[in-house]
């Protein structure tokens, strides 16, 4: 999903489709966090980051509901799925995720 959103969001002609269906996509991405799998959480976070980039300031309307999942992910930065395998990133990882999501 991440790559599809990135590719479609990169072009002005297809970006409208991403923005048009952003509410439905975000609802589904948030439902993924009900699963107990770090892998699907990671994929959802990546897709949400792509959606945030594609929708720009419009993404702010999702932050109220998304914030609790973002906060949990940021608190869990020592998990290899959340942070790079290189331990030197542990301090900058939180900032990188916030930059992606906040656009």
RACORLIN-V748937 format. One record per run of one state. SS is the DSSP state (@ for helix, = for strand, . for the rest). FROM is the first residue (numbers start at 0). LEN is the number of residues. Records with the same first field share a line. If there is no record, write none. Layout:
SS->FROM-LEN ; FROM-LEN
//
This chain:
.->0-1 ; 10-1 ; 20-1 ; 32-5 ; 75-11 ; 102-1
@->1-9 ; 11-9 ; 21-11 ; 37-38 ; 86-16
//
